[in-house]
Amino acid sequence: MNFAFDDWNFGMSARSSPRALFGRDAVLPLWIDEFEATHAWGGVTTMVLHPQVSGRPMRWHLLRDFLCHVQAKGDVWIATGAEITRHFEAAEEARGAGPA
């Protein structure tokens, strides 16, 4: 897991914590840089999103802008966990492995 893609690290803080929340100018460039490096390597980017973090208006816009950047690549598959599972199962069946 890449903790750079866990929104909790940038968008949550305890009231008594001296740790500041990270704004858009800190998070979006980090997400883009991490994605670009992972994409160039041929890896998979998995986001961990919490509704109490990324469900906030500014955070939602941040996520939207990141996903627009990713989609602009043109060769990236943005999928749900269920879609990935179906794809994996179909690939396993096609190679004769069958269900686990």
N, C-alpha and C positions, 0 to 999 in steps of 0.2 A: 504494500500500500504506500502511496505517495501522500504524505501529510500536507503537502502544498495544496492538494485538491479536497481537503476536508474544511468546509466552511466554518466549522466551530472555532478553529484556530484563529480566525480573523474577525469573527462577528459576535463572539460572546465573551463576556467578562462579568465577574461578580461585582456587585455594588461596592464591596469593600476592597476590591483589587485595585492596585495602582496601574495595572496594565490597561493601556488604551485600546479601544476598538480600532481596527485597521480600516481605513477608508478606501474608496474606489481606486485612487491613484497609487495605492500600495498593492492592492490585490489583483486588479486586472492585468497589469504588466507581468506580475509573477505568474498568474495562470497562463497567459499567452506564451511567455518564455518556456515554462515547463511543458506546455502542450507542444510547442514547436520542436523542442529537443526530443520529446518522446515520439512525435510523429516522424521525425527524421530518422530515428532509430528503428522505427517500425513497431513501436510498442502500443500499449493500450492505455488510454487515459480513463480512469474511473473516478467520478466525482462522488463525494459523500456530502449530502445536503440535508440540513435539518430545517424543518419548517419554521422554527422560531428564529432562525438566522437568515436563511435565504428567502424566506417568505415575506420579509420586510420590504417595503417599496424600493428603497435605494439598492438593497441587495438583489432584488429581483431584476432591476435594470442592469446591474453588474453581471448577473448570470446571463441575461438576454444578450448583452454585448459580447460576452465571451463565446456563447454558442453561435452567434452570427459570424465571429471570426473563424471558428472551427468549421462551420458549414461552408464558408467561402473557399476552403481548401478544395472542395469538390470531390475528394477521394476518401472522405471520412464517413463511416457508418455511425450514426447516433442512434443507439438502441436502448430499449428497456432490458432489465434482467430477464424477463420472460422471452423476449425476442432472441437474446443471446443463447438462452437455454435451448430454444427450438432449433436454432442454427447449429449448435453443437450436437444435439441429438441427431439431427438430419445428417450431419457430416459423419458421425460415428456409424450410423446405419448404412450410409453409402459405402463406407470402407469395410463393412461387414462386422463391426464390433458389436452392434446391437445395444439394447438398453443395459444399463449397469445392474 
